[in-house]
Amino acid sequence: MRFTLQSLIIFGTMSLLVVLGHVYLYRRLFRDTAKHPHWRRAGVVLMGLLATLMTSWWFVPRLLPGETASVLSQLNWFWMSVAIYLLLAVLSLGGLRTLTGWLKRRRVAKAPVAPVVDPVVDEARRQFLARTTAGAALAATGGMVGYGTWRAFHPPVVNEVAVKLPGLPKALDGFSIIQLSDVHVGPLIQRRFMDAVVAQCNALKGDLVCITGDLVDGRVAQLAHGVGALGNLRSRHGTYFVTGNHEYYSGDEEWAEALTRMGVTVLRNRHVRIGEPGASFDLVGVDDWSAQRSGFPERGYDLSAATAGRDPSRASVLLAHQPAGWREHALKAGMGLQLSGHTHGGQFFPFNLVVSAMWEHDAGLFREGDSHIYVSRGTGFWGPPLRVAAPPEIVKVTLLA
């Protein structure tokens, strides 16, 4: 990945938030729950190490040997899962305590005679409440993280949708496309997960398989074995792939060559004809929308190049990693259906609410006129191994004439 001023600003801001979050956790889980110096010192050391681990995640794979980097990356993502929900729990319970205390003080202030408070008893009460809050936060975090981790690593749900595709020949009525998206093969998602996903896809008996970007988080040399499971995909018309933004961090050209060797057709701003001469539709694939902003000005989304030479009256399916540009470009170009991903549907609560507010097409099927777009929540996950209120999915799209 190339350094830019924007990436440095983002990294600095995120690092500051991480440090402040760990300081807050130290205060609530260690400082407030006991006065023993050894306990507090242990808290400082633990929170300091965990904050360092989280802020150094970008540099670890580039500075340490592969196996060591993989272990540290796994520890970082798992701790991030815990830290996010622990912060949410402590903040929520702490806010409830603050509100309760404020209401109590108001009642006391209105009393005709102020009660006498023993400082020793008051301090003991404060410590008891702090320990109760910390214990409740840890229990709630354990439940949420436990469920979210289970959901992330277990088989994705299968969502089946039917879409009427303008111009589709009657002979292709019922043609099915299996969509994978945002698998993010990397330190946590490896060959075992991929073998299970491939088995699920094959059981669906689709006519064609498409992968709409963000397949990998790492170089070919590191992940070729895990991704190699795609060579076992079976469908009548083969497997097709378009790049996502993470492919540009991982070596998009090297991965395009590797996937081609595995029998996957890579569509980079071009289209192919699917079906027989007398009954077919166009499958159009574009590079990721943000490639040029990621430091690759010579590559990126180019729907004009991808559709050059095709008959606009023919049925068409567009593979584009991000739903951005659907209305501005895909609809104007006459694309009957766009298959996308990228948003992960927010991946886990409460970020699913944030993504829903940020993206007009966050997850699911949307329609405008005779055209549709389906945005997948993703088949894997990125970052924290969590899936809460946004389960991973494999999509089976049935095309109707």
Contacts in CASP RR format, 6 or more apart in sequence:
PFRMAT RR
TARGET T0000
AUTHOR 0000-0000-0000
METHOD contacts of the structure
MODEL  1
MRFTLQSLIIFGTMSLLVVLGHVYLYRRLFRDTAKHPHWRRAGVVLMGLL
ATLMTSWWFVPRLLPGETASVLSQLNWFWMSVAIYLLLAVLSLGGLRTLT
GWLKRRRVAKAPVAPVVDPVVDEARRQFLARTTAGAALAATGGMVGYGTW
RAFHPPVVNEVAVKLPGLPKALDGFSIIQLSDVHVGPLIQRRFMDAVVAQ
CNALKGDLVCITGDLVDGRVAQLAHGVGALGNLRSRHGTYFVTGNHEYYS
GDEEWAEALTRMGVTVLRNRHVRIGEPGASFDLVGVDDWSAQRSGFPERG
YDLSAATAGRDPSRASVLLAHQPAGWREHALKAGMGLQLSGHTHGGQFFP
FNLVVSAMWEHDAGLFREGDSHIYVSRGTGFWGPPLRVAAPPEIVKVTLL
A
1 7 0 8 1.000
1 249 0 8 1.000
1 294 0 8 1.000
2 294 0 8 1.000
2 295 0 8 1.000
4 295 0 8 1.000
11 58 0 8 1.000
14 55 0 8 1.000
15 55 0 8 1.000
18 51 0 8 1.000
18 54 0 8 1.000
18 55 0 8 1.000
19 51 0 8 1.000
19 55 0 8 1.000
21 51 0 8 1.000
21 83 0 8 1.000
21 87 0 8 1.000
22 47 0 8 1.000
22 48 0 8 1.000
22 50 0 8 1.000
22 51 0 8 1.000
22 54 0 8 1.000
22 83 0 8 1.000
23 47 0 8 1.000
24 87 0 8 1.000
24 90 0 8 1.000
25 47 0 8 1.000
25 83 0 8 1.000
25 86 0 8 1.000
25 87 0 8 1.000
25 90 0 8 1.000
26 43 0 8 1.000
26 44 0 8 1.000
26 47 0 8 1.000
28 90 0 8 1.000
28 94 0 8 1.000
28 130 0 8 1.000
28 133 0 8 1.000
28 134 0 8 1.000
28 137 0 8 1.000
29 43 0 8 1.000
29 90 0 8 1.000
29 134 0 8 1.000
29 137 0 8 1.000
30 39 0 8 1.000
30 40 0 8 1.000
30 42 0 8 1.000
30 43 0 8 1.000
30 44 0 8 1.000
30 47 0 8 1.000
31 40 0 8 1.000
32 126 0 8 1.000
32 127 0 8 1.000
32 130 0 8 1.000
32 134 0 8 1.000
33 39 0 8 1.000
33 127 0 8 1.000
33 130 0 8 1.000
33 131 0 8 1.000
33 134 0 8 1.000
34 40 0 8 1.000
34 127 0 8 1.000
50 79 0 8 1.000
50 83 0 8 1.000
53 72 0 8 1.000
53 75 0 8 1.000
53 76 0 8 1.000
53 79 0 8 1.000
54 76 0 8 1.000
54 79 0 8 1.000
54 80 0 8 1.000
54 83 0 8 1.000
57 73 0 8 1.000
57 76 0 8 1.000
57 77 0 8 1.000
60 69 0 8 1.000
60 72 0 8 1.000
60 73 0 8 1.000
60 76 0 8 1.000
61 69 0 8 1.000
61 73 0 8 1.000
61 218 0 8 1.000
63 69 0 8 1.000
64 72 0 8 1.000
66 222 0 8 1.000
69 187 0 8 1.000
70 187 0 8 1.000
73 187 0 8 1.000
73 188 0 8 1.000
74 187 0 8 1.000
74 188 0 8 1.000
77 187 0 8 1.000
77 188 0 8 1.000
77 383 0 8 1.000
77 384 0 8 1.000
77 385 0 8 1.000
78 384 0 8 1.000
78 385 0 8 1.000
80 383 0 8 1.000
80 384 0 8 1.000
81 145 0 8 1.000
81 148 0 8 1.000
81 149 0 8 1.000
81 384 0 8 1.000
81 385 0 8 1.000
81 386 0 8 1.000
82 141 0 8 1.000
82 142 0 8 1.000
82 145 0 8 1.000
84 384 0 8 1.000
84 386 0 8 1.000
85 140 0 8 1.000
85 141 0 8 1.000
85 142 0 8 1.000
85 144 0 8 1.000
85 145 0 8 1.000
86 137 0 8 1.000
86 138 0 8 1.000
86 141 0 8 1.000
88 350 0 8 1.000
89 136 0 8 1.000
89 137 0 8 1.000
89 138 0 8 1.000
89 140 0 8 1.000
89 141 0 8 1.000
90 133 0 8 1.000
90 134 0 8 1.000
90 137 0 8 1.000
93 133 0 8 1.000
93 136 0 8 1.000
93 137 0 8 1.000
94 133 0 8 1.000
97 129 0 8 1.000
97 133 0 8 1.000
108 114 0 8 1.000
108 115 0 8 1.000
144 388 0 8 1.000
145 386 0 8 1.000
147 388 0 8 1.000
148 348 0 8 1.000
148 385 0 8 1.000
148 386 0 8 1.000
148 387 0 8 1.000
148 388 0 8 1.000
149 385 0 8 1.000
149 386 0 8 1.000
151 386 0 8 1.000
151 387 0 8 1.000
151 388 0 8 1.000
151 391 0 8 1.000
151 392 0 8 1.000
152 380 0 8 1.000
152 381 0 8 1.000
152 385 0 8 1.000
152 386 0 8 1.000
152 387 0 8 1.000
152 392 0 8 1.000
153 193 0 8 1.000
153 385 0 8 1.000
155 196 0 8 1.000
155 197 0 8 1.000
155 200 0 8 1.000
156 197 0 8 1.000
156 200 0 8 1.000
156 378 0 8 1.000
156 379 0 8 1.000
156 380 0 8 1.000
156 391 0 8 1.000
156 392 0 8 1.000
156 393 0 8 1.000
156 394 0 8 1.000
157 391 0 8 1.000
157 392 0 8 1.000
157 393 0 8 1.000
157 394 0 8 1.000
158 200 0 8 1.000
158 204 0 8 1.000
158 393 0 8 1.000
158 394 0 8 1.000
158 395 0 8 1.000
158 396 0 8 1.000
159 393 0 8 1.000
159 394 0 8 1.000
159 395 0 8 1.000
159 396 0 8 1.000
160 395 0 8 1.000
160 396 0 8 1.000
160 397 0 8 1.000
160 398 0 8 1.000
161 365 0 8 1.000
161 374 0 8 1.000
161 395 0 8 1.000
161 396 0 8 1.000
161 397 0 8 1.000
161 398 0 8 1.000
162 397 0 8 1.000
162 398 0 8 1.000
162 400 0 8 1.000
163 337 0 8 1.000
163 365 0 8 1.000
163 372 0 8 1.000
163 374 0 8 1.000
163 397 0 8 1.000
163 398 0 8 1.000
163 399 0 8 1.000
163 400 0 8 1.000
164 370 0 8 1.000
164 400 0 8 1.000
164 401 0 8 1.000
165 281 0 8 1.000
165 315 0 8 1.000
165 317 0 8 1.000
165 336 0 8 1.000
165 337 0 8 1.000
165 399 0 8 1.000
165 400 0 8 1.000
165 401 0 8 1.000
166 315 0 8 1.000
166 336 0 8 1.000
166 370 0 8 1.000
166 371 0 8 1.000
167 281 0 8 1.000
167 313 0 8 1.000
167 314 0 8 1.000
167 315 0 8 1.000
167 401 0 8 1.000
168 175 0 8 1.000
168 281 0 8 1.000
168 315 0 8 1.000
168 399 0 8 1.000
168 400 0 8 1.000
168 401 0 8 1.000
169 278 0 8 1.000
169 279 0 8 1.000
169 280 0 8 1.000
169 281 0 8 1.000
169 315 0 8 1.000
169 401 0 8 1.000
170 279 0 8 1.000
170 401 0 8 1.000
171 276 0 8 1.000
171 278 0 8 1.000
171 279 0 8 1.000
172 275 0 8 1.000
172 279 0 8 1.000
172 280 0 8 1.000
172 281 0 8 1.000
172 315 0 8 1.000
172 399 0 8 1.000
172 401 0 8 1.000
173 399 0 8 1.000
173 400 0 8 1.000
173 401 0 8 1.000
174 398 0 8 1.000
174 399 0 8 1.000
174 400 0 8 1.000
174 401 0 8 1.000
175 207 0 8 1.000
175 208 0 8 1.000
175 281 0 8 1.000
175 398 0 8 1.000
175 399 0 8 1.000
176 204 0 8 1.000
176 205 0 8 1.000
176 206 0 8 1.000
176 207 0 8 1.000
176 208 0 8 1.000
176 396 0 8 1.000
176 397 0 8 1.000
176 398 0 8 1.000
176 399 0 8 1.000
177 206 0 8 1.000
177 207 0 8 1.000
177 208 0 8 1.000
177 209 0 8 1.000
177 210 0 8 1.000
177 317 0 8 1.000
177 339 0 8 1.000
177 396 0 8 1.000
177 397 0 8 1.000
177 399 0 8 1.000
178 201 0 8 1.000
178 204 0 8 1.000
178 206 0 8 1.000
178 208 0 8 1.000
178 209 0 8 1.000
178 210 0 8 1.000
178 235 0 8 1.000
178 394 0 8 1.000
178 395 0 8 1.000
178 396 0 8 1.000
178 397 0 8 1.000
179 209 0 8 1.000
179 210 0 8 1.000
179 211 0 8 1.000
179 212 0 8 1.000
179 339 0 8 1.000
179 374 0 8 1.000
179 376 0 8 1.000
179 394 0 8 1.000
179 395 0 8 1.000
179 396 0 8 1.000
179 397 0 8 1.000
180 197 0 8 1.000
180 201 0 8 1.000
180 209 0 8 1.000
180 210 0 8 1.000
180 211 0 8 1.000
180 212 0 8 1.000
180 215 0 8 1.000
180 376 0 8 1.000
180 378 0 8 1.000
180 379 0 8 1.000
180 394 0 8 1.000
181 211 0 8 1.000
181 212 0 8 1.000
181 213 0 8 1.000
181 214 0 8 1.000
181 321 0 8 1.000
181 339 0 8 1.000
181 340 0 8 1.000
181 341 0 8 1.000
181 342 0 8 1.000
181 376 0 8 1.000
181 378 0 8 1.000
181 379 0 8 1.000
181 395 0 8 1.000
182 212 0 8 1.000
182 213 0 8 1.000
182 214 0 8 1.000
182 341 0 8 1.000
182 342 0 8 1.000
182 344 0 8 1.000
182 376 0 8 1.000
182 378 0 8 1.000
182 379 0 8 1.000
182 380 0 8 1.000
182 381 0 8 1.000
182 382 0 8 1.000
183 189 0 8 1.000
183 194 0 8 1.000
183 197 0 8 1.000
183 211 0 8 1.000
183 214 0 8 1.000
183 215 0 8 1.000
183 216 0 8 1.000
183 378 0 8 1.000
183 379 0 8 1.000
183 380 0 8 1.000
184 214 0 8 1.000
184 215 0 8 1.000
184 216 0 8 1.000
184 217 0 8 1.000
184 246 0 8 1.000
184 380 0 8 1.000
184 381 0 8 1.000
184 382 0 8 1.000
184 383 0 8 1.000
185 193 0 8 1.000
185 194 0 8 1.000
185 215 0 8 1.000
185 216 0 8 1.000
185 217 0 8 1.000
185 218 0 8 1.000
185 223 0 8 1.000
185 226 0 8 1.000
185 227 0 8 1.000
186 216 0 8 1.000
186 217 0 8 1.000
186 218 0 8 1.000
186 222 0 8 1.000
186 223 0 8 1.000
187 217 0 8 1.000
188 381 0 8 1.000
188 383 0 8 1.000
188 385 0 8 1.000
189 380 0 8 1.000
189 381 0 8 1.000
190 225 0 8 1.000
190 226 0 8 1.000
191 225 0 8 1.000
191 226 0 8 1.000
191 228 0 8 1.000
191 229 0 8 1.000
193 380 0 8 1.000
194 226 0 8 1.000
194 227 0 8 1.000
194 228 0 8 1.000
194 229 0 8 1.000
194 230 0 8 1.000
195 229 0 8 1.000
195 232 0 8 1.000
197 229 0 8 1.000
197 379 0 8 1.000
197 394 0 8 1.000
198 229 0 8 1.000
198 230 0 8 1.000
198 231 0 8 1.000
198 232 0 8 1.000
198 233 0 8 1.000
200 394 0 8 1.000
201 209 0 8 1.000
201 233 0 8 1.000
201 235 0 8 1.000
201 394 0 8 1.000
202 232 0 8 1.000
202 233 0 8 1.000
202 234 0 8 1.000
204 394 0 8 1.000
204 396 0 8 1.000
206 235 0 8 1.000
206 236 0 8 1.000
206 396 0 8 1.000
207 235 0 8 1.000
207 236 0 8 1.000
207 237 0 8 1.000
208 235 0 8 1.000
208 236 0 8 1.000
208 237 0 8 1.000
208 238 0 8 1.000
208 239 0 8 1.000
208 240 0 8 1.000
208 274 0 8 1.000
208 283 0 8 1.000
209 233 0 8 1.000
209 235 0 8 1.000
209 238 0 8 1.000
209 239 0 8 1.000
209 240 0 8 1.000
210 239 0 8 1.000
210 240 0 8 1.000
210 241 0 8 1.000
210 242 0 8 1.000
210 283 0 8 1.000
210 319 0 8 1.000
210 339 0 8 1.000
211 230 0 8 1.000
211 239 0 8 1.000
211 240 0 8 1.000
211 241 0 8 1.000
211 242 0 8 1.000
211 264 0 8 1.000
212 242 0 8 1.000
212 244 0 8 1.000
212 319 0 8 1.000
212 320 0 8 1.000
212 321 0 8 1.000
212 339 0 8 1.000
212 340 0 8 1.000
212 341 0 8 1.000
212 376 0 8 1.000
213 241 0 8 1.000
213 242 0 8 1.000
213 243 0 8 1.000
213 244 0 8 1.000
213 246 0 8 1.000
213 247 0 8 1.000
213 288 0 8 1.000
213 321 0 8 1.000
213 341 0 8 1.000
213 342 0 8 1.000
214 244 0 8 1.000
214 245 0 8 1.000
214 246 0 8 1.000
214 247 0 8 1.000
214 321 0 8 1.000
214 341 0 8 1.000
214 342 0 8 1.000
214 382 0 8 1.000
215 227 0 8 1.000
215 241 0 8 1.000
215 244 0 8 1.000
215 246 0 8 1.000
215 247 0 8 1.000
215 255 0 8 1.000
216 223 0 8 1.000
216 227 0 8 1.000
216 246 0 8 1.000
216 247 0 8 1.000
216 250 0 8 1.000
216 255 0 8 1.000
217 223 0 8 1.000
217 246 0 8 1.000
217 249 0 8 1.000
217 250 0 8 1.000
217 382 0 8 1.000
218 249 0 8 1.000
218 250 0 8 1.000
219 250 0 8 1.000
219 251 0 8 1.000
219 254 0 8 1.000
220 251 0 8 1.000
220 254 0 8 1.000
220 255 0 8 1.000
220 258 0 8 1.000
224 258 0 8 1.000
227 258 0 8 1.000
227 259 0 8 1.000
227 262 0 8 1.000
228 262 0 8 1.000
230 239 0 8 1.000
230 259 0 8 1.000
230 262 0 8 1.000
230 263 0 8 1.000
230 264 0 8 1.000
231 239 0 8 1.000
231 262 0 8 1.000
231 263 0 8 1.000
231 264 0 8 1.000
233 239 0 8 1.000
237 274 0 8 1.000
237 275 0 8 1.000
238 265 0 8 1.000
239 263 0 8 1.000
239 264 0 8 1.000
239 265 0 8 1.000
240 264 0 8 1.000
240 265 0 8 1.000
240 266 0 8 1.000
240 267 0 8 1.000
240 272 0 8 1.000
240 283 0 8 1.000
240 285 0 8 1.000
240 319 0 8 1.000
241 259 0 8 1.000
241 264 0 8 1.000
241 265 0 8 1.000
241 266 0 8 1.000
241 267 0 8 1.000
242 266 0 8 1.000
242 267 0 8 1.000
242 268 0 8 1.000
242 285 0 8 1.000
242 286 0 8 1.000
242 287 0 8 1.000
242 288 0 8 1.000
242 319 0 8 1.000
242 320 0 8 1.000
242 321 0 8 1.000
243 252 0 8 1.000
243 255 0 8 1.000
243 256 0 8 1.000
243 268 0 8 1.000
243 287 0 8 1.000
243 288 0 8 1.000
243 291 0 8 1.000
243 321 0 8 1.000
244 287 0 8 1.000
244 288 0 8 1.000
244 291 0 8 1.000
244 321 0 8 1.000
244 322 0 8 1.000
244 342 0 8 1.000
245 288 0 8 1.000
245 289 0 8 1.000
245 290 0 8 1.000
245 291 0 8 1.000
245 294 0 8 1.000
245 321 0 8 1.000
245 322 0 8 1.000
245 342 0 8 1.000
246 382 0 8 1.000
247 255 0 8 1.000
247 288 0 8 1.000
248 288 0 8 1.000
248 291 0 8 1.000
248 294 0 8 1.000
248 295 0 8 1.000
248 296 0 8 1.000
248 299 0 8 1.000
249 294 0 8 1.000
252 291 0 8 1.000
252 296 0 8 1.000
252 299 0 8 1.000
256 266 0 8 1.000
256 268 0 8 1.000
259 266 0 8 1.000
260 266 0 8 1.000
265 272 0 8 1.000
267 283 0 8 1.000
267 284 0 8 1.000
267 285 0 8 1.000
267 286 0 8 1.000
267 306 0 8 1.000
267 319 0 8 1.000
268 285 0 8 1.000
268 286 0 8 1.000
268 287 0 8 1.000
268 299 0 8 1.000
269 285 0 8 1.000
269 286 0 8 1.000
269 287 0 8 1.000
269 300 0 8 1.000
269 301 0 8 1.000
269 302 0 8 1.000
269 303 0 8 1.000
269 305 0 8 1.000
269 306 0 8 1.000
270 284 0 8 1.000
270 285 0 8 1.000
270 305 0 8 1.000
270 306 0 8 1.000
271 282 0 8 1.000
271 283 0 8 1.000
271 284 0 8 1.000
271 285 0 8 1.000
271 306 0 8 1.000
271 307 0 8 1.000
271 310 0 8 1.000
271 316 0 8 1.000
272 282 0 8 1.000
272 283 0 8 1.000
273 280 0 8 1.000
273 281 0 8 1.000
273 282 0 8 1.000
273 283 0 8 1.000
274 280 0 8 1.000
274 281 0 8 1.000
274 282 0 8 1.000
274 283 0 8 1.000
275 281 0 8 1.000
280 314 0 8 1.000
281 314 0 8 1.000
281 315 0 8 1.000
281 316 0 8 1.000
281 317 0 8 1.000
281 399 0 8 1.000
282 310 0 8 1.000
282 314 0 8 1.000
282 315 0 8 1.000
282 316 0 8 1.000
282 317 0 8 1.000
283 316 0 8 1.000
283 317 0 8 1.000
283 319 0 8 1.000
284 303 0 8 1.000
284 306 0 8 1.000
284 307 0 8 1.000
284 310 0 8 1.000
284 316 0 8 1.000
284 317 0 8 1.000
284 318 0 8 1.000
284 319 0 8 1.000
284 335 0 8 1.000
285 306 0 8 1.000
285 318 0 8 1.000
285 319 0 8 1.000
285 320 0 8 1.000
286 300 0 8 1.000
286 301 0 8 1.000
286 302 0 8 1.000
286 303 0 8 1.000
286 306 0 8 1.000
286 318 0 8 1.000
286 319 0 8 1.000
286 320 0 8 1.000
287 299 0 8 1.000
287 300 0 8 1.000
287 301 0 8 1.000
287 302 0 8 1.000
288 300 0 8 1.000
288 301 0 8 1.000
288 321 0 8 1.000
288 322 0 8 1.000
289 300 0 8 1.000
289 301 0 8 1.000
289 320 0 8 1.000
289 321 0 8 1.000
289 322 0 8 1.000
289 324 0 8 1.000
289 325 0 8 1.000
290 322 0 8 1.000
291 299 0 8 1.000
291 300 0 8 1.000
291 301 0 8 1.000
292 299 0 8 1.000
292 300 0 8 1.000
292 301 0 8 1.000
301 320 0 8 1.000
301 329 0 8 1.000
303 318 0 8 1.000
303 329 0 8 1.000
303 330 0 8 1.000
303 333 0 8 1.000
304 333 0 8 1.000
307 316 0 8 1.000
307 333 0 8 1.000
310 316 0 8 1.000
312 333 0 8 1.000
312 334 0 8 1.000
315 336 0 8 1.000
315 399 0 8 1.000
316 334 0 8 1.000
316 335 0 8 1.000
316 336 0 8 1.000
316 337 0 8 1.000
317 335 0 8 1.000
317 336 0 8 1.000
317 337 0 8 1.000
317 338 0 8 1.000
317 339 0 8 1.000
317 399 0 8 1.000
318 330 0 8 1.000
318 335 0 8 1.000
318 336 0 8 1.000
318 337 0 8 1.000
318 338 0 8 1.000
318 339 0 8 1.000
319 338 0 8 1.000
319 339 0 8 1.000
320 326 0 8 1.000
320 330 0 8 1.000
320 338 0 8 1.000
320 339 0 8 1.000
320 340 0 8 1.000
321 340 0 8 1.000
321 341 0 8 1.000
321 342 0 8 1.000
322 340 0 8 1.000
322 341 0 8 1.000
322 342 0 8 1.000
323 338 0 8 1.000
323 340 0 8 1.000
323 341 0 8 1.000
323 342 0 8 1.000
323 343 0 8 1.000
323 359 0 8 1.000
323 360 0 8 1.000
323 361 0 8 1.000
323 373 0 8 1.000
323 375 0 8 1.000
326 338 0 8 1.000
326 340 0 8 1.000
326 361 0 8 1.000
326 373 0 8 1.000
327 368 0 8 1.000
330 336 0 8 1.000
330 338 0 8 1.000
330 371 0 8 1.000
330 373 0 8 1.000
331 368 0 8 1.000
331 371 0 8 1.000
334 371 0 8 1.000
335 371 0 8 1.000
336 370 0 8 1.000
336 371 0 8 1.000
336 372 0 8 1.000
337 371 0 8 1.000
337 372 0 8 1.000
337 373 0 8 1.000
337 374 0 8 1.000
337 397 0 8 1.000
337 399 0 8 1.000
338 371 0 8 1.000
338 372 0 8 1.000
338 373 0 8 1.000
338 374 0 8 1.000
339 373 0 8 1.000
339 374 0 8 1.000
339 376 0 8 1.000
339 395 0 8 1.000
339 397 0 8 1.000
340 361 0 8 1.000
340 373 0 8 1.000
340 374 0 8 1.000
340 375 0 8 1.000
340 376 0 8 1.000
341 375 0 8 1.000
341 376 0 8 1.000
341 377 0 8 1.000
341 378 0 8 1.000
342 375 0 8 1.000
343 355 0 8 1.000
343 359 0 8 1.000
343 362 0 8 1.000
343 363 0 8 1.000
343 375 0 8 1.000
343 377 0 8 1.000
344 355 0 8 1.000
344 377 0 8 1.000
344 378 0 8 1.000
344 381 0 8 1.000
344 382 0 8 1.000
344 390 0 8 1.000
345 352 0 8 1.000
345 355 0 8 1.000
345 356 0 8 1.000
345 362 0 8 1.000
345 363 0 8 1.000
345 375 0 8 1.000
345 377 0 8 1.000
345 378 0 8 1.000
345 390 0 8 1.000
346 352 0 8 1.000
346 354 0 8 1.000
346 355 0 8 1.000
346 356 0 8 1.000
346 362 0 8 1.000
346 363 0 8 1.000
346 377 0 8 1.000
346 390 0 8 1.000
347 377 0 8 1.000
347 381 0 8 1.000
347 382 0 8 1.000
347 384 0 8 1.000
347 386 0 8 1.000
347 387 0 8 1.000
347 390 0 8 1.000
348 384 0 8 1.000
348 386 0 8 1.000
348 387 0 8 1.000
348 388 0 8 1.000
348 389 0 8 1.000
348 390 0 8 1.000
349 388 0 8 1.000
349 389 0 8 1.000
349 390 0 8 1.000
352 388 0 8 1.000
352 389 0 8 1.000
352 390 0 8 1.000
355 362 0 8 1.000
355 363 0 8 1.000
356 362 0 8 1.000
359 375 0 8 1.000
361 373 0 8 1.000
361 375 0 8 1.000
362 375 0 8 1.000
363 375 0 8 1.000
363 376 0 8 1.000
363 377 0 8 1.000
363 390 0 8 1.000
364 374 0 8 1.000
364 375 0 8 1.000
364 376 0 8 1.000
364 377 0 8 1.000
365 372 0 8 1.000
365 373 0 8 1.000
365 374 0 8 1.000
366 372 0 8 1.000
366 373 0 8 1.000
366 374 0 8 1.000
366 375 0 8 1.000
374 395 0 8 1.000
374 397 0 8 1.000
376 393 0 8 1.000
376 395 0 8 1.000
377 390 0 8 1.000
377 391 0 8 1.000
377 392 0 8 1.000
377 393 0 8 1.000
378 392 0 8 1.000
378 393 0 8 1.000
379 392 0 8 1.000
379 393 0 8 1.000
379 394 0 8 1.000
380 392 0 8 1.000
381 387 0 8 1.000
381 392 0 8 1.000
END
